[in-house]
Amino acid sequence: MRAVGSRGPNLETVTITLILLACVIASSIVKRAARIPFPVALVQIAIGALIARIFGFRVSLAPDVFLLLFVAPLLFLDGWRISKEGLFRDKWTIGAFALGLVLFTVVGAGLFIHWLIPMMPLPVAFALAATLSPTDAVAVSAIAERIPIPKRLMHVLEGEALLNDASGLVCLRFAIAAAVTGSFSLVEAGGTFLWLVFGGVAAGAVVTLLANAVKDWTARLFGEETGTQILISLLLPFGSYVVADRLGASGILAAVTAGIVMSYEELAGRALAGTRIRRAAVWDALQFAGNGVIFVLLGQQLTSVIDQAGQAIRQTGRQEEGWLVVYVAAISCALLVIRSLWTWAALRLIVLRAGRSAPTISASGWRLIAATSLAGVRGAVSLSGVMTLPLFLADGSSFPARDLAILLAAGVIVVTLVAANVGLPYVLSGIRIPPGTLEQRQEDEARCAAARAAIIAVEEALHETAKATDDADLFSQAGARLIAHYREQIELRRHTVAGAGRGLQIDEIERKLRLLALSAEREELFRIAQSGKVTDELVRDLVREVDLQESRFSVRGSRN
């Protein structure tokens, strides 16, 4: 890691890290204070460009270090948290986008870029197209916080973004090899591809399974320590990536696989509740910081590449720098057209598989195609991919059009972010999201089953307590209150036409009242602490209890 700034070329790594994190924090504050209706990523890009332009602060990372430090943990977390039910239910659709669309984009966009900019060699054009093939679901999720996106569409977009990162970077590796060596063997590429895929998947799975087996064994023997559990989860993506890379396999796929395996480990329920809560908080902070730093770095790269825009344009045979805007706009439109065509074809195939011989697409279907196309936002992986373009060829000469490729990729990222933010709210406004979804019914059934299990456990405990204690009446009264609470929850979630709606309304009203009451509790606890009537340690424990309850009801509200 190297930075160039007013204090000299050898700024300490710790100082660099603090400055980057401060930029991420500042971007969040600026967005909320200014109420900017754009993704926070655009604000982070602007702040990165601003500090690079004003203060001359720039950070450069080796491409492999960039992938290891930023991309691997973010993809690990995506694999960990993605809906497995949605991933397997729509596996063919996701596979068509994550693999087929990537290849279609690399070939189609690569040929278009080479036609648009003849001075850019075809392998370099394919490499640029490969960096632009992966999508970024994080930016779309930020928009989804304001505009409701159908859950099934979000599952497809998340699954696509999770898998096409690996396929896009694998295609990039082949394109770079062809550009550097000047040769390409289909047989050799096929064998390399199989090893990259299967070796990466195997490395991620084995590392994660072994780490969790050791972790669980030591926890059974010596007890569980929350800090150790969190640290192991933090090391898994890096360990998986490094092992796969040492074996010559795909470190990206290893990190993704490690995340998916980790999700099944978590579903086993062996970790303590406190561990899961704290681990989730740590990973939330890491995700926010990692994505933020990536876009701040993108903003810094924009300034340095724009400074060389004239030289990059002259490589294309043009003299006016305004041609860069034309190139970025043309490539962005080409990517949108390619994605729209693929989405249209995939939707028609889905309709055919459903048994309709003459598939037609309704107005809502066209809106769905438009929404899926606009949601193809490019982001962190595209940036990291284009930064892996080597500086020199095998003969020692400079890599052709490298600065131009970086500038074009950065411009496309910005354009797709803006287009999604502007276009998705309009397109999705015509898609009606039904209130009674399959996910809601599944949630109700799961909550009812959990409530019945709780009632059985309490009744068994009361039965055993009645034989072993003289305070059976007290236990009976406490148990009756708890059982009544669970039975009320079951009654509210019964699936009658009127009862289900009424139950959901009562549930939402109760949630808001509980949040109001918990807020009042916390304010009173702080008032008591300020008066000095109780110790700070006691107040912290009581406030934590209130915070945990509030977090529970806040999460429920965000999902409704």
Secondary structure, DSSP 8 states (H G I E B T S, - for coil): -EEEBTTBSB--HHHHHHHHHHHHHHHHHHHHHHT-SS-HHHHHHHHHHHHHHHH--EEE--HHHHIIIIIHHHHHHHHHHS-HHHHHHTHHHHHIIIIIHHHHHHHHHHHHHHHH-TTS-HHHHHHHHHHHSS--HHHHHHHHTTS---HHHHHHHHHHHHHHHHHHHHHHHHHHHHHHHS---HHHHHHHHHHHHHHHHHHHHHHHHHHHHHHHHHHHHH---HHHHHHHHHHHHHHHHHHHHHTTS-HHHHHHHHHHHHHHHHHTT-S-HHHHHHHHHHHHHHHHHHHHHHHHHHHHHHHHHHHTHHHHHHTTT---TTHHHHHHHHHHHHHHHHHHHHHHHHHHHHHHHTT-SS----HHHHHHHHHHHHT----HHHHHHHHTS-SB-TTS-B-TTHHHHHHHHHHHHHHHHHHHHHHHHHHHTTS---SS-HHHHHHHHHHHHHHHHHHHHHHHHHHHHHHH-S-HHHHHHHHHHHHHHHHHHHHHT---HHHHHHHHHHHHHHHHHHHHHHHHHHHHHHHHHHHTSS-HHHHHHHHHHHHHHHHHHHHHHHH-
